[in-house]
Amino acid sequence: MTQARKPYPSDVSDEEWSLVVPYLVLMREDAEQRRHDLRELFNGLRYVIRYGIAWRAMPNDLPPWSAVYQQSRRWMEAGCFEALASDLRAVLRVASGRKAEPTAAILDSRTLRSTPESGRRAGYDGAKRKKGSKLHMAVDTFGHLLALHVTPANRDDRAEVGRLVAAIQEVTDESVELAYVDQGYTGQKPAEAARAHGIALEVVKLPEAKRGFVLLPRRWVVERSFAWATRCRRLVKDYERYASTLASLHVIAFACFMLRNAAILMQGA
């Protein structure tokens, strides 16, 4: 670190920084706009996501909130974290003895309760009895992020299959052939939307005599990924004014989860 301060648990480690810094350098070190240390700006972004603070509540020993916010917007608009997540996913898969690109995915959605900031674009999810936004997400069989997007909570899951599988095939070079879904995706239209992109939907049904919690084959993986996201307090509700920001913060969070695993893998090598 270039600045002497007591570290926060959310700070990036040396191993993680060595992996992520090539994706975050958007300008030369001697550029006039570079007034703050890039690593400290990234630490500020991680602090916001992990602890759920408002941007203006940035701790005084980190760079000013405006600098962290502006640099974070630059990273989001440049697609830095999407590229990072894609490369880390391939590395972790190869390290586990799998092919770099998956052939199977798991799809699901999660409803986030709205706040005054996001209330204007919120919808009502009758099944969950929540007003808010819905995060539609796809992961591979390890739970690593493939694709996601945000809609109002009243949007039907089946109507989003086409958009989600198109994004999956784009980031995997059309390697995915099968997608596991729950019973909320049953019907001809979602199956046809997936088939149009070369993916077959397989509905994992609940046992007929269900009693209590049942761990569904394959389907539990995406639920675990949603649980990972809840470790980040900024992501437990929809605190963002724009849906694109909410989606980007989720991408950053999942990229950081994979970054930690890749750093552990590098230490053991």
C-alpha distance (Angstrom), angle and dihedral (degrees) to the residues before:
residue distance angle dihedral
M1 . . .
T2 3.76 . .
Q3 3.79 93.7 .
A4 3.80 123.6 60.7
R5 3.79 109.5 -129.4
K6 3.76 138.5 124.9
P7 3.83 107.1 -85.2
Y8 3.80 123.0 -117.9
P9 3.83 121.5 -135.2
S10 3.80 88.1 -115.3
D11 3.83 93.8 57.9
V12 3.78 116.6 118.8
S13 3.81 114.7 -108.0
D14 3.79 123.7 -127.4
E15 3.81 91.1 -106.2
E16 3.80 92.6 49.0
W17 3.79 91.8 46.8
S18 3.80 92.4 53.2
L19 3.81 88.2 56.8
V20 3.79 99.4 43.2
V21 3.80 103.8 38.7
P22 3.85 96.0 79.7
Y23 3.82 88.6 60.7
L24 3.81 95.0 49.3
V25 3.80 102.5 49.1
L26 3.80 104.4 101.6
M27 3.81 97.5 157.7
R28 3.79 140.6 20.7
E29 3.80 120.5 -74.8
D30 3.82 90.3 -118.5
A31 3.82 94.6 51.0
E32 3.82 114.0 129.7
Q33 3.81 91.0 -125.4
R34 3.82 91.0 60.0
R35 3.79 99.3 91.3
H36 3.81 97.0 139.4
D37 3.77 133.0 50.6
L38 3.81 110.1 -93.2
R39 3.79 93.1 -138.7
E40 3.80 91.6 53.6
L41 3.81 90.6 50.0
F42 3.81 89.2 53.2
N43 3.81 89.9 47.6
G44 3.80 88.4 53.4
L45 3.80 91.5 52.9
R46 3.79 91.6 48.6
Y47 3.82 90.0 49.0
V48 3.82 91.7 54.4
I49 3.80 93.4 49.9
R50 3.80 96.7 41.9
Y51 3.82 98.6 46.0
G52 3.80 100.7 28.7
I53 3.79 98.4 -128.4
A54 3.78 125.9 156.6
W55 3.80 114.3 -101.7
R56 3.80 90.9 -113.5
A57 3.82 90.2 55.0
M58 3.81 92.1 67.2
P59 3.84 110.1 144.0
N60 3.79 113.4 -101.7
D61 3.80 93.6 -121.6
L62 3.83 91.0 61.9
P63 3.83 122.9 69.7
P64 3.84 116.8 -76.2
W65 3.79 113.5 -72.9
S66 3.80 92.0 -118.8
A67 3.81 91.6 57.2
V68 3.80 92.5 47.9
Y69 3.80 91.7 46.7
Q70 3.81 94.8 47.9
Q71 3.79 93.6 47.6
S72 3.80 91.0 45.8
R73 3.81 89.9 53.8
R74 3.81 89.7 51.4
W75 3.80 91.0 52.2
M76 3.81 91.9 47.5
E77 3.79 94.4 48.5
A78 3.82 91.4 47.2
G79 3.82 91.9 53.6
C80 3.81 92.2 -124.0
F81 3.78 96.0 148.7
E82 3.80 95.5 44.8
A83 3.82 88.1 56.8
L84 3.81 91.2 45.4
A85 3.82 92.8 49.7
S86 3.81 92.1 48.4
D87 3.81 94.0 51.0
L88 3.80 94.5 42.9
R89 3.79 91.2 50.0
A90 3.81 90.2 54.7
V91 3.81 92.3 47.4
L92 3.81 93.4 49.7
R93 3.80 92.5 46.5
V94 3.81 93.4 50.2
A95 3.82 90.0 47.0
S96 3.83 88.0 54.9
G97 3.78 92.1 52.8
R98 3.80 96.7 -101.7
K99 3.78 132.2 118.8
A100 3.78 115.8 -87.3
E101 3.81 92.3 -114.6
P102 3.83 120.7 47.3
T103 3.78 127.0 -124.7
A104 3.81 94.6 -158.7
A105 3.80 133.9 48.4
I106 3.80 138.4 -177.6
L107 3.82 120.8 -136.6
D108 3.78 129.4 -161.4
S109 3.80 143.5 135.4
R110 3.79 136.2 -127.3
T111 3.79 127.5 -158.3
L112 3.81 118.0 -137.0
R113 3.79 118.9 -161.2
S114 3.79 114.1 -117.2
T115 3.80 127.5 -117.9
P116 3.83 131.5 -160.0
E117 3.82 88.6 -87.0
S118 3.82 94.7 55.4
G119 3.80 100.4 28.5
R120 3.81 95.8 103.1
R121 3.79 93.4 64.9
A122 3.82 96.8 35.7
G123 3.79 125.7 119.1
Y124 3.81 132.5 -165.0
D125 3.79 119.1 -104.4
G126 3.80 104.8 -154.3
A127 3.80 94.1 -169.1
K128 3.82 93.7 54.1
R129 3.81 94.1 30.0
K130 3.78 91.1 -131.4
K131 3.76 134.4 127.7
G132 3.76 110.6 -142.6
S133 3.78 144.5 70.6
K134 3.78 131.8 -40.8
L135 3.79 122.8 -134.8
H136 3.80 112.3 -150.9
M137 3.80 110.1 -161.0
A138 3.80 142.0 175.0
V139 3.80 125.4 -162.1
D140 3.78 135.3 176.6
T141 3.81 122.8 -113.5
F142 3.83 90.4 -83.3
G143 3.81 91.9 54.7
H144 3.80 94.3 -108.0
L145 3.79 115.1 147.9
L146 3.80 118.3 -98.8
A147 3.80 104.0 165.5
L148 3.80 142.1 -22.7
H149 3.79 142.9 174.2
V150 3.81 137.7 177.0
T151 3.82 130.4 -122.4
P152 3.82 135.8 165.3
A153 3.81 110.3 -74.7
N154 3.81 93.4 -111.7
R155 3.80 91.3 65.1
D156 3.82 112.3 113.6
D157 3.81 115.1 -117.0
R158 3.80 91.6 -136.3
A159 3.79 91.7 57.6
E160 3.82 90.7 58.5
V161 3.79 97.7 52.9
G162 3.80 94.5 92.2
R163 3.79 94.1 52.1
L164 3.79 93.0 44.8
V165 3.81 97.5 48.4
A166 3.81 90.6 45.7
A167 3.82 88.6 56.5
I168 3.81 90.6 46.6
Q169 3.78 93.1 54.4
E170 3.78 91.5 45.8
V171 3.81 94.4 56.8
T172 3.83 95.3 39.8
D173 3.82 99.1 43.9
E174 3.83 88.8 -112.7
S175 3.80 93.8 -62.2
V176 3.83 97.0 134.0
E177 3.80 114.6 98.7
L178 3.80 103.0 164.6
A179 3.81 134.5 39.7
Y180 3.80 125.4 -169.4
V181 3.82 116.7 -145.4
D182 3.78 139.0 168.5
Q183 3.79 127.4 -111.8
G184 3.79 91.5 -83.9
Y185 3.81 87.9 77.1
T186 3.79 97.8 55.3
G187 3.78 119.9 127.1
Q188 3.76 141.2 72.6
K189 3.81 98.7 -86.3
P190 3.83 98.2 59.9
A191 3.80 90.3 43.2
E192 3.79 91.1 52.2
A193 3.81 92.2 45.5
A194 3.80 89.8 54.1
R195 3.80 93.4 43.0
A196 3.80 90.2 54.4
H197 3.80 86.8 65.8
G198 3.79 95.5 43.6
I199 3.81 97.1 -98.8
A200 3.80 126.7 123.7
L201 3.80 116.7 -148.0
E202 3.80 117.6 -137.2
V203 3.80 114.5 -166.2
V204 3.81 112.8 -146.5
K205 3.79 104.7 -150.6
L206 3.77 129.7 -155.5
P207 3.82 117.4 -109.1
E208 3.78 111.5 -94.0
A209 3.80 92.9 -123.3
K210 3.80 97.9 47.1
R211 3.80 116.4 175.1
G212 3.80 119.5 173.3
F213 3.79 123.7 -31.2
V214 3.81 115.4 -8.2
L215 3.81 123.0 -167.4
L216 3.80 105.6 -137.6
P217 3.81 117.9 -147.4
R218 3.82 112.5 -104.1
R219 3.80 91.7 -11.2
W220 3.80 94.0 82.5
V221 3.81 91.0 68.4
V222 3.81 95.3 71.2
E223 3.81 90.7 43.8
R224 3.79 88.3 56.5
S225 3.81 89.6 50.9
F226 3.80 89.7 53.5
A227 3.81 88.0 50.6
W228 3.81 89.7 53.2
A229 3.80 88.7 56.2
T230 3.81 91.9 54.7
R231 3.81 88.9 64.7
C232 3.80 84.6 74.7
R233 3.79 107.8 74.1
R234 3.80 92.7 -156.4
L235 3.83 88.1 63.9
V236 3.81 101.2 49.1
K237 3.83 90.1 85.3
D238 3.78 134.5 16.9
Y239 3.80 101.9 -95.5
E240 3.81 95.6 157.4
R241 3.78 128.2 103.8
Y242 3.81 91.8 -145.9
A243 3.80 129.3 45.6
S244 3.80 90.5 -139.3
T245 3.82 90.2 60.1
L246 3.80 91.8 51.5
A247 3.80 90.0 50.9
S248 3.82 92.1 47.6
L249 3.81 93.0 50.6
H250 3.80 89.5 53.2
V251 3.80 90.4 51.3
I252 3.82 89.8 50.6
A253 3.81 91.7 49.2
F254 3.80 93.6 50.7
A255 3.80 90.9 44.7
C256 3.81 88.6 54.1
F257 3.82 91.2 50.1
M258 3.81 90.1 53.3
L259 3.80 90.4 42.9
R260 3.78 90.7 58.2
N261 3.82 91.6 50.0
A262 3.80 91.5 47.8
A263 3.82 90.6 50.5
I264 3.81 90.4 51.7
L265 3.79 88.9 49.5
M266 3.80 90.3 50.8
Q267 3.81 91.9 51.0
G268 3.78 91.2 53.2
A269 3.80 93.9 48.6
